[in-house]
Amino acid sequence: MPGRMRPQLAPKVLFYAAFDGLGMLAFAGGAVWPGKKESLFVASFPESNFEAVLSLIGGGVLMLWAAAQILRKPVARQAE
């Protein structure tokens, strides 16, 4: 396929990928708390169910936002 371009890894994509990873860590930390009642990564976070729910919601939103930013560029390029 000679017309097919190879995707390039831009610094912006790496930036959004870092936020996606941070969102995954926050989501996982909040998801583990209700079952084990102990923190997954940071020693004192979360310490309550409220903090765990906030971590789940915040991590999920951060992951969705970062993934949308990563996918926005290729989709916009296809529309051209």
N, C-alpha and C positions, 0 to 999 in steps of 0.2 A: 504494500500500500504506500505508494510514494507521496500521496497527498496528506498523509496523517502526520501531525506535528507531535513531537515528544513534549510532555508537560515539563515546565520549568519550575523549580522550587524557589520561589521568591522569598526574600526576608520577611515580607508581610505575612506570608503563609506560615512561616516558622513562628512568628509572633502569635498568630491565632492558634496554632497548634499547642503552644505553651499554655495559653489560657484554657484550651480544651483539656489538657492534662491536669491542670489545676482544678478544673471543674470536676473531673473524674475522681480526683483524690478527695475533694470535699464531699461529693456524693457518696463515695464508698465509706468515708468516715462516719457520715450520718446514717448510712444503711446498717452498719455493723453495731452501732450503739444499742438499739432496742433489744437485740438478742443476747449480747455478751455483757452489756453494762460496763464496758471498758473501752478506752480510746484505741483507735487503730494506728494513727500516725503521730499526732501531737499528744503529749502526756496529759494535758488538762482540757482537751476539747474533743468532742462535746462532753459535758458533765451532766446534762439533763436531757429529757425527752424533747423539750422545747428547742434546745440548741441542736439536737439531732435533726429535728424537722426543718429548722432553718438551714442547716447544712445540706440536707437533701434538696430542698427547694432551690437554694442558691447555687449549688453545684449543678443541678439539672438545667437551670436557666443559663448558667455560664457555658455549659457544654453545648446547648442548643444554639446560643448566640455565636460561639466560636465556629461551630460546624457550618452555620449559615454563612458566615463571613468567608470561610475557606471555599465553600461551594459557589459563592456568588460570582467569583471571577471566571471560572470555566463556563458557567451557564450564560453569563453575559457575553462571553466570547462566541459561544455557539449561536446566539441570537443575531450576531452581526452578519 
